[in-house]
Amino acid sequence: MEETVDHTVKDIEENKAISALAYLGLLVLVPLLAKKESPYAQFHAKQGLVLLIAWIAIWIVAIIPILGWIISIVGSIVLLVFTIMGLINALSGQMKELPLIGKYGGKFNL
């Protein structure tokens, strides 16, 4: 059991910075493709991918006049907060799902 814990700690320490890239838009592809062997990087890459999809959805909704604009402003603020939360989690070595949307990250089997 200790070997697993040591391996996990090593994985987290080695991949904090690259995992943080997952929350910066298209840079999600870096940990997603470059760190396939790291459970820590893959967790954050999947969370970042869900976040990117949510951003794209907000941009599409923004096309709709008035109501879409309001939804996109509120949604953008919420997603900005989620982005900051993801960055903090990745850099602090935590594997916490993002609120509301994080549960969908586990659905990706990449």
C-alpha positions as CSV (number, residue, x, y, z in Angstrom):
1,M,0.0,0.0,0.0
2,E,2.9,2.4,0.8
3,E,4.3,1.9,-2.7
4,T,1.0,3.0,-4.2
5,V,0.9,6.1,-2.0
6,D,4.5,7.0,-2.9
7,H,3.8,6.5,-6.6
8,T,0.7,8.7,-6.3
9,V,2.6,11.5,-4.5
10,K,5.4,11.3,-7.1
11,D,2.8,11.5,-9.9
12,I,1.2,14.5,-8.4
13,E,4.4,16.3,-7.7
14,E,5.8,15.7,-11.2
15,N,2.5,16.7,-13.0
16,K,1.1,19.7,-11.1
17,A,2.3,22.3,-13.7
18,I,1.2,20.4,-16.8
19,S,-2.1,19.5,-15.1
20,A,-2.8,23.2,-14.6
21,L,-2.6,23.7,-18.4
22,A,-5.8,21.7,-18.7
23,Y,-7.8,24.7,-17.4
24,L,-6.4,27.1,-20.0
25,G,-8.6,26.5,-23.1
26,L,-7.1,24.5,-25.9
27,L,-4.0,23.8,-23.8
28,V,-6.1,21.0,-22.3
29,L,-4.6,19.0,-25.2
30,V,-1.1,19.1,-23.6
31,P,-1.8,17.0,-20.5
32,L,-4.5,15.0,-22.4
33,L,-2.1,13.8,-25.0
34,A,1.4,14.1,-23.4
35,K,0.6,12.5,-20.0
36,K,-1.5,9.5,-20.8
37,E,0.3,7.5,-18.1
38,S,-0.5,9.9,-15.3
39,P,-3.8,9.5,-13.5
40,Y,-3.4,12.9,-11.9
41,A,-2.8,14.7,-15.2
42,Q,-5.6,12.7,-16.9
43,F,-8.1,13.6,-14.2
44,H,-7.4,17.3,-14.6
45,A,-7.3,17.0,-18.4
46,K,-10.8,15.5,-18.3
47,Q,-12.0,18.2,-16.0
48,G,-10.5,20.9,-18.2
49,L,-12.1,19.3,-21.3
50,V,-15.5,19.5,-19.7
51,L,-14.8,23.1,-18.8
52,L,-13.8,23.9,-22.4
53,I,-17.0,22.3,-23.7
54,A,-19.0,24.5,-21.3
55,W,-17.1,27.6,-22.5
56,I,-18.0,26.7,-26.1
57,A,-21.6,26.2,-25.1
58,I,-21.7,29.6,-23.5
59,W,-20.2,31.2,-26.6
60,I,-22.9,29.6,-28.7
61,V,-25.7,30.8,-26.4
62,A,-24.3,34.3,-26.6
63,I,-25.5,34.4,-30.2
64,I,-29.1,34.7,-29.0
65,P,-30.0,38.4,-28.5
66,I,-30.8,39.7,-25.0
67,L,-31.6,36.4,-23.1
68,G,-28.5,34.7,-24.6
69,W,-26.4,37.7,-23.7
70,I,-27.6,37.6,-20.1
71,I,-27.0,33.9,-19.8
72,S,-23.6,34.2,-21.4
73,I,-22.5,36.9,-19.0
74,V,-23.6,35.0,-15.9
75,G,-22.3,31.7,-17.3
76,S,-18.9,33.3,-18.2
77,I,-18.5,34.5,-14.6
78,V,-19.4,31.1,-13.2
79,L,-17.0,29.4,-15.7
80,L,-14.2,31.8,-14.8
81,V,-14.7,30.9,-11.1
82,F,-14.6,27.2,-12.1
83,T,-11.4,27.8,-14.1
84,I,-9.7,29.4,-11.1
85,M,-10.9,26.6,-8.8
86,G,-9.4,24.0,-11.3
87,L,-6.1,25.8,-11.4
88,I,-5.9,26.0,-7.6
89,N,-6.8,22.3,-7.3
90,A,-4.2,21.2,-9.9
91,L,-1.4,23.3,-8.5
92,S,-2.2,22.3,-4.9
93,G,-2.2,18.6,-5.7
94,Q,-5.9,18.0,-5.2
95,M,-8.2,15.8,-7.3
96,K,-11.5,17.6,-6.7
97,E,-14.2,17.6,-9.3
98,L,-15.5,21.0,-10.4
99,P,-18.9,21.9,-9.1
100,L,-21.9,21.2,-11.4
101,I,-19.9,20.1,-14.4
102,G,-17.1,18.1,-13.0
103,K,-19.0,14.8,-12.7
104,Y,-19.1,14.7,-16.5
105,G,-15.3,14.5,-16.7
106,G,-15.4,10.9,-15.6
107,K,-17.6,10.1,-18.7
108,F,-14.7,10.5,-21.0
109,N,-12.7,7.4,-21.8
110,L,-9.7,8.7,-23.6
